[in-house]
Structures are given as structure tokens and as C-alpha cells.
């Protein structure tokens, strides 16, 4: 009798419970399988690039959670004048020291070629701990919040530098670096777009809650970093790179050519007067990378400038017919859409003519900035935000392609670390300019045009000249 009851009663109930459990899990497991198929497509799963794509998505989601918590405390929760003072304090306490620390990040990470997974995991775990530390101070906005914010910023940039250095070691067969970086960047953008409204929702529960979410995300990222392939920690064939300015290269006497048959092909070894080998530098690849860095620095400075300047301008003077929140949302969505489109186009172009691409998008951004200064309006502000996002993404991907093409493999990893550090410093400078300007739209757009014009003056002629001369190759010194 009991067996019959078990067969007729508990058996169907158990089956029904399992069926309901499968139905509830299906959306999540299906989504996870779809994400895994997308990130691991075209050999990215076998090479390990897929795991790096997923790790970068986790990084973007965690960073945006912290950004939501800080923005609500430093910017949205107080009147405009007080918010401007708080943001200025934030810049002084976090960005100014970061400007001093940034040049150290690249050389320091050069000393960790065998510990890149640990470095990325450490950057994740440190931000998890800092998020919990900040949760107690985020409600009051006390001064103790700012040193923690500085540490979060340094950890975030350190992760970015290591990630740029890792990508070349995880390229699948027939995969260009620009395509790989496009996938990684798109994953970060998608994760940011998903996590931002979740962070805003957590903010309605309480100001510490986005930081609790960030802590959980970064703890997951800590574990995920150690699942990257072991070849990430390999430093085989690598050398350190030095950034040398063009005038330093012009003043440098030519080194004697290497004897035939000595050294491997493509070597960039340089022999000093006493016969000692000197570390190779980016001077060995021609001007393309250096001019590309100059152009990208102007894009990155424009990004920092627009973030801070438009945040205050639109809060005090919203776009016509819109509230401050809607105005900021319009500009943010325009910039994010432009960035995603630039990343997608960069993947499609497959690094064809990177010098011409960098020069073209810099000219495009400059033209739109000039139009925004002359015809300042809602449409032009949104257009500039979209174009700035588009051109920054496409220019950075083209710079990556030039580094892949022109920098020998033995110094390429170090070159990525140094270039990323320089670009982060340019963003800091642009942000400082944005916070210092008066809230006048025409003046702000004119300064934006000036930043781009400075970059164009320094780089466009050299980029087009390098494109006319053809693809340079690393020379033997």
C-alpha cells in the first residue's frame, strides 16, 4: 500500500517539482549557454580569449556598480555648487595622485611577466575589499571615501594595462588583434549597459547596496582570472619597451648594423659603444605608433573633458525641453551607442589602413566639435557625444593594430602596457580641464575642438606621411 502511494503520489509530485525547476532554470542556463557560445566562437574558446572576454565583462559590471554609488554620493545627492566642489575634491584626491602613479604602473607590471593572472585577480580582489570599505562612508560622503576611490581607480587601470598586455598571447588562429580587442571591448560595454540599471535599482534600496553588488561581482572575477590559460603568465621572448619621442630619435646616432647571420630575424637588439646590448624601444618601428598615440591621447582627453563638463553643464542647463536626468541620459546613451558602433566597425575593418583611419576619425571628431561650438544645441551635443564615442573606439582599435603590426613580438606586451598608461593620463588631464571651465556650452565645445585640433596638429601629418610610405617593418639595429 505504501509503495503504491509512493508510486502514485510522491512520484508525480517529484517529477512535477523537477519539471518546474528545469523551467525556472531554463532562462538562466539558456542565457549562459548563449553567452558562452558567443564568447568562445571562432576558436576563442580553445585559445583562452573567450575567458578573457568574460573576465572583462565582469570587470565592466563591477566598475559601473562602483561608479553608480560614487555618482549618487558625490554628484546627484547635493546641490550643483556643492557637487562641483565635491567633484573637484574627488579629482584633487584621486586623479592628481593617479597622474603621478600612472607612469609607474607600466614599469611595475613589466616586473610581473610571470604573474599576470595573479595581477588581474589581485586587482579584482582589492576592489572587492575596497567596495566593502567604501560602503560605510558612501552615505555620508566623508573624506575617508576618497582614498578608497583612488585605490579603486588605480586597481582598475592596473587591470586594464595587464589585460591589454595579455590579449596578444590569446589570439586564436587567423584572428587579428583589432578583432580580438573589439570582442573584449564589446563584452565590457554590454556588461556595463546591463549592470548600470541594476546598480541604479540597488541604489533605491540604499546607498551601500551597489557597492555590495560590486563586491560580489569582483569576487567572482577573482576566481575567473585564475581560470585563464597558463600561457598568460609566460614571458617567453618578451623584452621591455621604451617610448622615445621623435626628436630624441632624430638626435640619436645610427647604430651599426648587425652582422649577417647573427641574431634571429626581426631582432631589435641595439649595441652600445661598449658592446653592451641595450633594451629595444619603440624607435625601432618608425613614427606610426607614436603619432597614433598622440591622436589617441587627444581622443581620450576629449572623453575625460566631456564627461565632467557635460555632467555639470546639463545639470545646471538641461537640454531644451528635458530634465537634467533625461539630458544626461540622452548624452550617455549617445556616447555608449557611438562607442559600440566604433568597436563593431573596427572589427569589420580588420585593421586596413590604420594610419588613415586614425587621421580620418580625428578629423571627423574635430569637425563635429567645431559645429557644436558654432551651432550649440541639443542635437549637436548629442551628436558630439556619439561621434566622440565612435571615433575614440575606432582610433584605439587602429592603434592596437599598428602596435601589432609594427612592434616586434618581444616588446609588444610592454608597449601595450606603456601606451595604455599614457592614454589614462590624457583622460585625467581632460577631466581636470572639464571641471575647471565655466558652465558655458559654447565655451566648452570650443575647448573640446581645441583639444582635438592640438591632437590633429601633432599627429595627422605624420600619420598620413607614414601611410604614403607604406607599412614599416621593425628594423634590425
N, C-alpha and C positions, 0 to 999 in steps of 0.2 A: 504493500500500500504506500509506504514512504517513498519507495523507488518510483512508483507511478506518479506521485505528487511531484517528485523532483523532475521527472521527465516531462510532465505536462505543465508544471508551474514555473519552477526556478529556471529550467532550461530556456524557454521562450523569453523570460524576463532578462536572463543573462545575455541572450542573443540580441534582444532589443537594446539593452544597455550598450553592448559593443557597437551595434549599428549607429546609435546616437553619438557615441564617442567618435566613431570614424567620420560622421557627418560634421561634427563640430571641429574636428582637426583638419578636415579636407581643405578649407580655405587657406589655412596657415601652411600646411605641408605642401599644397599645390603651389602657393606663392614662393615658398622656399625652394622647391624644385625648379620653378621657372627662373628665379634669380640665379640659382647655381648653373643652369644651362646657359644663361646669358653671359655670366662672368667667365665661364670655362669654355666658351666656344672658340673654334679655330685654333686649337692647340694651347689655349691659355691655361686650361686645367692641368695639362701634362707639364708645362714649363714652370708652373707656380705663379704665373701672373694673375690667374683668377683669384687666388687667395690674397694677393696684394690689393686687387681691386676691392674685394670685400673688406679688407682692413681699412682702406682709405674711406670707404663708405661709413664704417663705424667711426672713424676719426672725424669726418664731417658732421655726423649726427651729434657726437659728444660736444664738439666745439660750438655748434649752434645752440645747444641747450645752455651752455655757459653764457653765450652772447645774449640770449633772451633774459637770463637772470640779471646780468650786469646792466643791460639796456634799461630794464624796468627800474632798477635801483638808481642808476646814475643819471638817466635821461628822462624817462617818462613820468616818474613819480613826483617831480618837483617843478616849480615854475621855470620858464625859459631862462631867465637870467641866472638863477641858481644852477640850473642844469648846465649852462655854459661854463660856469665856474667849476662844477664837478668834473666835466669832461676835460677841461684844461688841467685840472689837478690829476686826472687819470693819465693824461698824456705826459705830464711832467714826471709822475712817479713810475709809470710803466714804460712809455715809449722812449723817453730820454735815456734811461739806463739800458734799454734794449738796443738803442743805437750804438752804445759802447760795447755791449755784449755780442751783437750780431757778427762783427768781424772775427770774433773768437770762435764762433760756433763751427764754421767750416774747418779751420785747422784742428780744433779739438776732435771733431768727428773723423778727421783723417787718421787720428791715432787709434781709432776703433774699427779697423777694417775687418777684424775677425769677430766683432760683436754687434753687427748691425741689427740682428733680430733682438738682441738684448737691449740695444739702444731704443728701438721703437717700442718694445714692451715697457721699458723704463719710462719713456715719455708718456705712455698711456697710463701706467700705474700712478705716476706722480700726479697727473691731472685728476685721477680718481680721488686721491687723497686730498688734493687741493680743493676739489669741489665740495667735499665734506667740510673742510676747514672754512671755506667761504660761506657755507650755508648759515652759520651762526651770525655772520656780520652783514649779510646781504640785505636784511630787513632794515638795519639802521644806517647803512652806508658809511660806517666808520672808517677811519684811516687804515685800520688793520686789513680792510678789504683789498687795498691797492697793492701791497707787496705780493699777496697771493695771486692777484690778477697778472702782475708782472711775471711771476713764476709760470703761470698757465701759458702766457704768451711765449715765453722762451721755450717751454716744452713743446708747444705746438709748432713753432718754427724749426726746432731741432728735429722733430718728426718729419716735417716737410723736406728738410735738407737730406735726411737719410733716405726717405722714400724716393727722392729724385736720383740719388746715387744707386739705389737698388734696382730700379727699372731696367737698365741695360743688361743686367745679369739674368733677367727673367723673360727675355724676349722669345716668343715662340718662333719656329721656322717661318721664313717669308713674312715676318712682322716688322714693320718699320717702327722706330722709336716714337714718331709722331702719332702713329695709330695706337700704340700701347698707352702713351700718355693721354690720348683722347679718351680711351676707355676708363682709365683710372679717374680722370677729372670728371667725366660724366657721372660715374658712380658717386663721387663726392657731392656733386650738385644735386642729384636725385635724392640722396640721403638727407641733405640739408633741407630740401624742399619738403620732405616728409616729416622730418623732426621738428622744423620750426613751428608749425601749428600745434604739434603735440606739446612742445615746450610752452607755448602760449596758453594752452589748456591747463597744464600743470601750474602755471603762474597764477591762474584764478583760484586754485586751491590754497596756495600760499607761496610766498616768495622763495623759500628754500627748495621747493619741490622740483623745479627744473635742474637744480644742482644735484638733487638725489638721483634724478634720471641720468644726468651726465656721469655720475659716479658709477652707476650700473653699466652704462654703455662702455666706459673706458675700462672697467674691469674685464668685460667681455673682449675688448680689443687687446688687453694684455695677454690673455690666453691665445687669441688668434695670431698674434705676432710670432709666437713660438712655433706655430704650425707651418710657417714659411719654409721653403726648401733650405737645406744646409748650404747650398751654393751661394746663398745670400751673404753668408759670412766668409766666403772665400775672397782673398785679396790677391789671387794669383795673377801676376802680370801687371799689377797696378803700380802707379807712381803718383806722387803729388803734383798738382798743377799750381802755377803761379800766374796771376793776372798781371800782364805787363802792358802799360799804356803805349799807344803808337809812337809818341815822341821818344820814349825810352828805347823802343825797338830801333828807331831811326838812328839814335846815338850809339847804338851797340855795334861794335865791330863784328864783322862776319867771322864765324868760327871755321876752322879748317874742316874740309870735307872728310868724311870717314873713308878709310881705305877700302877698296873693293874687297868684298868677301868677308869683311869684318862686321860683326853685329847682324842682327836679323833685319829683314826688310821692313821699312816703315819705322825704324827706330828713331827716337828723338833725342838721343843722348848728345850732350854738349860737353866738350872737353875744355877745361880752363887752361890758363897759362902754365900751370904746374902739372898738367896732365890729369888732374883730378876730375871725375865726372860730376857735372852739375845737374840738378833736377830739371827736367824739361818744363817749359812754361807754355802758355797759350800763344806766345810769339811765334811758335813753330807752325802755326796753322793759318797765318795770314790775318787780315783785318775783319773778315766777315763776322766772326763770333764777337769780337769787341764792339763793332758797330751795332750788331744785333742786340748786345747787352745795353748799349746806350739807348736804343729805341725802346726796348722793353722797360728800361728804368723810367722813361717818360710816361709810358702807359701805366706802370704801377704807381707812380707818383700821382697821376691823374685819378686813379682809383681811390687812393687814400684821401685826396683832396675832396672828391665828390661825396664820399661817404660822410665826412664830418661837416662839410659846408652845407650840403643839401639837407642834412638832418636838422640843423638849426634853422636854415632858411625856410624850409617848408613847415616847420612847426610854428614859426612866427608869421610867415606869409604863405598860407597854403595855396595850392594851385586853384585856379579860378573855379568857383562853384563846388569845391571839395573841402572836406575837413582835413586837419593835419594828418590824422592817422591814414585816411584814404590817400592823401597826396604821397606820403611816404611809401604806402603800399604800391601805388602806381609806379613810382620810380624804382622800387626794389624789384617788382615783377619784371619791369622792362630790362633792368640790368641783368637779372638772372636769366631771362629768356635770351638776351643777346649773348651772354656767356655760353649758354648751352648750344646756341646756333653756331658760334665761333668754333667751339670744340668739335661739333659734328662736321662742319666744313673742313676743319683741319684734318680730320680723319679721312675725309673723302679726297682731299688734295694729295695726300700721301707725300708731302714734303717736296712737291715740284716747285723749283724756283724759289726757295725760302727767302733769299735776299729781296727779290721783287715783291713777295707777299708782305714782308715786314715794312718795306718802304711804302707800299700801296695803302695798307691799313692805317699806317701812321698819318699819311696824307688825308685819308678819309676821316679819321677822328678829328684832325685839325680843322678840316672844312666844316664839319658839323658843329664843332665848338665855336668857330667864328660866327656861323649862322645863329647859334644860340645866344651869343653875345649881342648880335645886331637885332634879332627878332625874338627877344626873350618872351617866352610864353609857355603854357602848359605842354603843348605839343613838342616844342623844341627841347624842353628839359627832359621829357620822357625819351625823345629821340636821342639826345646826347647820352643818357644813361644806357640805352640799348646799344648804341654804337660803341660806347666805351667798353661795355662788357664783351661785345663781339670782337672788337679789334684787340683787346688785351688777350683774350683766349687764343685767337689765331696767331698773334705775334709771338706769344710764348711757345706755342707748339712749333712754329717755324724756327725759333731759336733752338729748341730742343733738336730739331732736325739738323741744323747747322753744326751743333756740338757733336751729334752722332757722326756726321759726315766728315768734319774737319779735325776733330780732336782724336789723337791716337787712343786706342783702347786702354793703353797702360796709364793714361792720365784722365780718361773720360769721367770716371766716377768722381774724382776730386774736382774736376771742372764743374760738374753739376752742383756739388756742394757749395763751391765758391760763388757761382752765378746766382743761385737761389738766395744766398745771404745778401748779396748786393741788391737784389730786387726787393727784398724785405726792408732794407734800409731806405730805399727810394719811397716805399709806401709810407714809412714813418715820416719822412720829410714832407710828403704831400699832405698827410693828415695834419701836421703841425701848421702848415700854411692855411689849411681849411678852417681850423679853429681860430686862427688869428685875424681873419678877414672880417670886415663889417658885413652885415646881412643885407647885401645889395646884389640882386640877381645879375644885373648887367656886369658889375664889377667881378663877381665870382666867375661868370662864364668867360670874361676877358682873361682872367688869371688862368683858367683852365686852358684856353687857347694858347696863352704864353708858355705854359708848361710843355705843351705838345710842340710848339714852334721851336723851343730850345732843343728838344729831342730831335726834331727833324733837321735842324741846322747842324747838329753834331754827327748825325748818322746817315741821312738819306744819300748824300753824295758818295760816301764810302761804300754803302750797300750796293748802289747801282753800278759803281765802278767795279766792285768785286763780281757782280753778276755779268758784266760785259766781258771781264777777263776769263770767265769760266770757272768751273769748280776747282778750287785749290786742293792740293793734297799735302798731307804732312811731309815736310821735307827732312832730309837727313842732315843734321848739323854736325 
